[in-house]
C-alpha cells in the first residue's frame, strides 16, 4: 500500500459529450497587432472542439484560443461540436477549406473511434497534423480501501485464481478500455471488464462495492484517497515514469509491466492539403503558448501538463499511436 501525496490542485478530466453545438467567442482586451510576417492566423479562426463547454478538452482549447488571440490580434472562436465520439466535429473540419481557418482541437481518442468503427476515416491519413501535445498526468488503478489487495501483484494474483470474476471498471471503447487491454495482455490477468461509465460513476461503484477495481483519472481520486475510502495501486500514462503529482505511487511500467504505457495526446488537425506554411504557423503558435509560464501553470493546475512537439515528431507519434491502438483493438476484438 502506498500513501499518496498530491503536489498540486486538480480538476476533473475530459468532459462528457452531448448532442448539441455551441459557439462561444473569446474576447481578450489589449490584443497585440498582427505581425507583418505572420502566416497564421490570417483572419478569424474557428477551433472546432468535439466536447461540451466545461470539460477538460474544452478548457484546454479555450486556454490556447485566448493565447492565440492575445498574441496575434486575430479573432479566435471556440466552437463546441460534441457527438459521435468526435466524428461530427472531425467531418466538419475535413470538409472545410484548407486555409487554417477551421481546425480541429481534440485528442487521440479520435483514433480509438476510427479503429473501433465509430469514425470512418483514419485521422492519421486524412488530415494535416499541425501539432501534437502529449498530455501529462495519469490514470490510477484504484480499489476500495477495504479490499484485500495491497498491491498490483495482489490484484493480478486474485484475478488468476478466479478468472473473469474480478470486475475492472472502464469506459468501453474509450482510453481506459485500451489501458485495461494492455494490462491484461502484459500481466496475464483475467479480469471481467465492465462498463462503469465516467469517472464520477466509477467512484460511486468502487465505494459501493459494485466493482472490484477501476481505472480513474488520477486527480479525481485525490479526496477519496485522503478520506481513506480508496487505495491507488499504480498509475498508467503515456510515459514510463511516475506521475510527479503522486510521487509515492509507482507506475505499472516501473512494476515490470513495460508495455502498459498509454496516454492521450491533444492535437490540432487541419483539412488535407493545408499549406505547409500554415501548418508551421499553427505549430509555432502552440510552441509559443507552451513556452509561456502562465499558460504552463494553468495546464499544470488542471492536472494536464502539456508538451509541445515539432511537426515531424508529432506526425510520427500520431502514426505510431494509430498503429498501437489498431493492435490493441484487434486484441480486444473491437474491430
Secondary structure, 3 states (H helix, E strand, C coil): CCCCCECCCCCCCCCCCCCCEEEEECCCCCCCCCCCCCCCCCCCEEEEECCCCCCHHHHHHHHHHHHHHHHHCCCEEEEEECCHHHHHHHHHHHCCCCCCCEEEEEECHHHHHHHCCCCCCCHHHHEEEEEEEEECCCEEEEEECCCCCCCHHHHHHHHHHCCCCCEEEECCCCHHHHHHHHHHHHHCCCCEEEECCCHHHHHHHHHHCCCCEEEEEHHHHHHHHHCCCEEEEEEECCCCCCCCCECCCCECCCCCCCCCCCCCEEEEEEECCCCHHHHHHHHHHHHHHCCCHHHHHHHHHCCCCECCCCHHHHHHHHHHHHHHHHHHHHHHCCC
